[in-house]
Structures are given as structure tokens and as C-alpha cells.
Amino acid sequence: MKEDIKIVSEFYDKSVEIEWNRIVNRPEFLLTCRMLDRYIKPGDTVLDIGGGPGRYSFHLADKGCEVTLIDLSSENVKFAQAHLTQKGSRVTAICSDARDVDKVVFGKYDHVLLMGPLYHLLDEAERIIAVETALRLLKPGGLLFAAFISMSGGLVYMLREMPAQFAEPDEERFLKPLVEGRSYGGMAFTQAFFINQNEVQPFMSQFPLEKLHLFGQESFLAPNEHSIMTQPPEVVEAIFNLAEEMCEKEEYLSWSEHLMYIGRKKDDVIIPDDTDIIRDESVIKSDIAYYNSLPCVFEGFIDLPCLSDDVIHLVCITKSPAIPEKKWVPNYQFYICKGSQRVGEINLRIGYTDGLYYGGQIGYNIDEPYRGNGYAGRACKLVATVANAHGMIKLLITTNYPNKSSKRVCEKLGARLLRVLRLPQWHDLYKLGQRYQNIYEWDLEEK
């Protein structure tokens, strides 16, 4: 990955003037500015991550916005700094990796542009980090503008600019995934990622964003942009007006070289700061050492009795022994019952393995019709009596982030939040789109 980033930064260091002039008076820039101008108003604060030498930054600064430009290329940043000195624009230019922006700028912005990094981060996990970093710097209710290079856009470009490449055997690395309907990450004009248009929405849906738009930044103009821009001004204006109306039509997205997703950050979601996220699993070894010291007794327990229809009780339905080869500890599974009515399930894992740092020693689910009645907390307290009987004085509870109801349960129990942990990529929850977990420790001697 470091080598890929070095290749990208060196490419842009050598092509600053080309990048500055690449989009001027072209459909990509002109149509994208129309969309930006719908939402970004004079006086707004804008963070332009991966903004190159600053073409969009200066457009927004000229409108009266206060803009911070971030780019991986030191030469792009030098160019932008020289340009802003000449113009006196309200732009600050800083050299940084998109994944580390929250280490060099602080505060919250009205809008964040992510119009470059997602072109070059080949690993999906790295693209996720880039989006999450951008969202940490975006105000609740603010807008994220995220751009991608599309697979079909690569095809459009080759047909228009370099048709001879189709006969080059080396192009098979791009053409094969194109035919198969896959995305491609690897060497192109530099190290680059081209996304299948059908994968943009699923990728962005994992973030706390309300989708506003997904549009082609060139609309249907990319295949013939050179001839279009030579037409009389009134013809160009008429074509652009139609292109703006049609840029979100799904059947025409494949005509564009670039796709942009615009989403509004949900008001009630806070993306955890990196200081609260443990990426190095060695950091948690001291916690694991404690939990590994707990006894793993697995006998001498009977079902808790049903006292009345108003009392929550547990019915033990399975007792699973330890399976060392799978790193499974002994486990109790209970029905949570109100009288004779099942209202949910709860598990208690006796002892500890590294995997339980992500899964917890208590796991519960309240059936849909019975949620919000305090059953989870009461069941946890009953399970604690079983844990006590096995000599356990602390329990680890993990909840999805952000799961407000489970957070409230843990707080009412008096559990202490240890940290917010980024799930490893091998974890099943990660594959389902869950990126973080809250890690709580519940001291049973204080309950």
C-alpha cells in the first residue's frame, strides 16, 4: 500500500500543470460545479480532500466560501499556495494523506469534498477509512461529495482518446473485469481504482448518510465532449441544460467517466475519533490476560424458576461445552421469559478467548414485539447471578456502534465503556457492514 501511494504522489508531483488544466471548460468540471452550487453557499466552510492543485477549491473560494484544500502531492499543494497568494483567495492548502486528514485539520466543516482519494485507494478497507475520516470532519447535517472513476468511464475514455489500446495485450487486465461486470484496481494512468457503477450505492450505504444524488459528472457528454465544446455558446448552453436534467438517470450513468455520490450526514451519528479506535490488536492483550484468568467451571446450575407472570426469568435451553480446537468456551443459552411467554434469548459465555473481545461474554436479543420494556437489562442481571456462581467478577459486553438501545442497557447496568474498537476484516459483522463495536466491562461486584 505504501508503494502504491508513493506511485500516485509521484505521478501527480510530475503533472501539476496538466491536472490544473485538465478539467477547465470541460463537462466534468462545469456540470459538477452546477451541482456543487446547488448546495454550497457563500460563507460556508468546505474541506476539499484530494483536491489536486485546487480547481474546485478556488471556484468555491471565489463564491465566498472558506476552503481548506488537502492533497497527497506536495507539488500540487505548492502550486495551490502560490496561486492563492496571487489571488488572495480564502483557501488554505495542506499536504496530507486522505486517511490522516483529521490529524492535520480540526473542527467541523459544512461540506466535505472527497473527489480524488477514492480514485486511487485500491483496497476497499482503505477507501472506507478515507470516507470515515471525511465524515469525522463533517458537521451533522453537512454534505459529503464523493467521486469515483467508473469502469464504463474507462471504456469511454479509451474509445475517445486512445482506441489503439484495445489491441494491446496488456489491456486485458482492465478489459476482463469490464466484461465480467467487476471493478478494477491496479495500474492504469497511475495506480487507480475503477468502480462498477452498480457498486457505488452499496459501498456508500454502509455510512451514516442520507443519499441525495448519484450522478454522472459528465452526464451523457463524455463520448463527444470535444465536438460539443466547439459549438456556439447558445448550443453548448442548451446541451448542458439537458445534460444536467439527465445526469442522474441510471441508464445514462455508463456514459460518464466519473460518478459522484452526494449524501447528507445523519444528525444523530458521531464517527469515532481514531484516538478511540484500536487498530493494533496488541493493545488489548492486557485485557485478554485478565479474562483468560477467569475459571471455566461448567456444572451445578439449574433453570431459574418462574415466579409469576410479572417476573422475568430464564430457562436454560442448551449447555455447550468448551471446544478448544475451535477456541469456543463453555456457553449457556437461555430463553428470556415473562411467565410462560418467551420474549427473547440471552447467552452467557464462561471464560474467554480472543474472539470474545469482539463478541462479548453476554449476547442477547429481545424479540421485536417486546423491545423497549427493560427485558434486556433484567435478563442481564439474572445472567450475572450465574456468572457469579462460576466465580466470574467481571463480564465483557460488546454492542454494535452506534446501537443506542444496547448503549442504554449497558449504562443502566453500570458497565464501563472501555473503548470503541474497529472490527477486523475477518469478522462476520464487518462483512455485513458493521465497522465498529463498543466494548464495555461490567463489574459484577458493583452491580
C-alpha positions, 0 to 999 in steps of 0.5 A: 500500500505504501508503494502504491501511494508513493506511485500516485504522489509521484505521478501527480508531483510530475503533472501539476500543470496538466491536472490544473488544466485538465478539467477547465471548460470541460463537462466534468468540471462545469456540470459538477460545479452546477451541482456543487452550487446547488448546495454550497453557499457563500460563507460556508466552510468546505474541506476539499480532500484530494483536491489536486492543485485546487480547481474546485477549491478556488471556484468555491473560494471565489463564491465566498466560501472558506476552503481548506484544500488537502492533497497527497502531492506536495507539488500540487499543494505548492502550486495551490499556495502560490496561486492563492497568494496571487489571488488572495483567495480564502483557501488554505492548502495542506499536504496530507494523506486522505486517511490522516486528514483529521490529524492535520485539520480540526473542527467541523466543516459544512461540506466535505469534498472527497473527489480524488482519494477514492480514485486511487485507494485500491483496497476497499478497507482503505477507501472506507477509512478515507470516507470515515475520516471525511465524515469525522470532519463533517458537521451533522447535517453537512454534505459529503461529495464523493467521486469515483472513476467508473469502469464504463468511464474507462471504456469511454475514455479509451474509445475517445482518446486512445482506441489503439489500446484495445489491441494491446495485450496488456489491456486485458487486465482492465478489459476482463473485469469490464466484461465480467461486470467487476471493478478494477484496481491496479495500474492504469494512468497511475495506480487507480481504482475503477468502480462498477457503477452498480457498486457505488450505492452499496459501498456508500450505504454502509455510512451514516448518510442520507443519499441525495444524488448519484450522478454522472459528472459528465452526464451523457457528454463524455463520448463527444465532449470535444465536438460539443465544446466547439459549438456556439455558446447558445448550443453548448448552453442548451446541451448542458441544460439537458445534460444536467436534467439527465445526469442522474438517470441510471441508464445514462450513468455508463456514459460518464467517466466519473460518478459522484455520490452526494449524501447528507450526514445523519444528525444523530451519528458521531464517527469515532475519533481514531484516538478511540479506535484500536487498530493494533490488536496488541493493545488489548492483550492486557485485557485478554490476560485478565479474562483468560484468568477467569475459571471455566467451571461448567456444572451445578446450575439449574433453570431459574424458576418462574415466579409469576407472570410479572417476573422475568426469568430464564430457562436454560435451553442448551449447555455447550461445552468448551471446544478448544480446537475451535477456541469456543468456551463453555456457553449457556443459552437461555430463553428470556421469559415473562411467565410462560411467554418467551420474549427473547434469548440471552447467552452467557459465555464462561471464560474467554478467548480472543474472539470474545473481545469482539463478541462479548461474554453476554449476547442477547436479543429481545424479540421485536414485539417486546423491545423497549420494556427493560427485558434486556437489562433484567435478563442481564442481571439474572445472567450475572447471578450465574456468572457469579456462581462460576466465580466470574467478577467481571463480564465483557459486553460488546454492542454494535456502534452506534446501537443506542438501545444496547448503549442504554442497557449497558449504562443502566447496568453500570458497565464501563465503556472501555473503548470503541474498537474497529472490527477486523476484516475477518469478522462476520459483522464487518462483512455485513457492514458493521465497522465498529463495536463498543466494548464495555466491562461490567463489574459484577461486584458493583452491580 
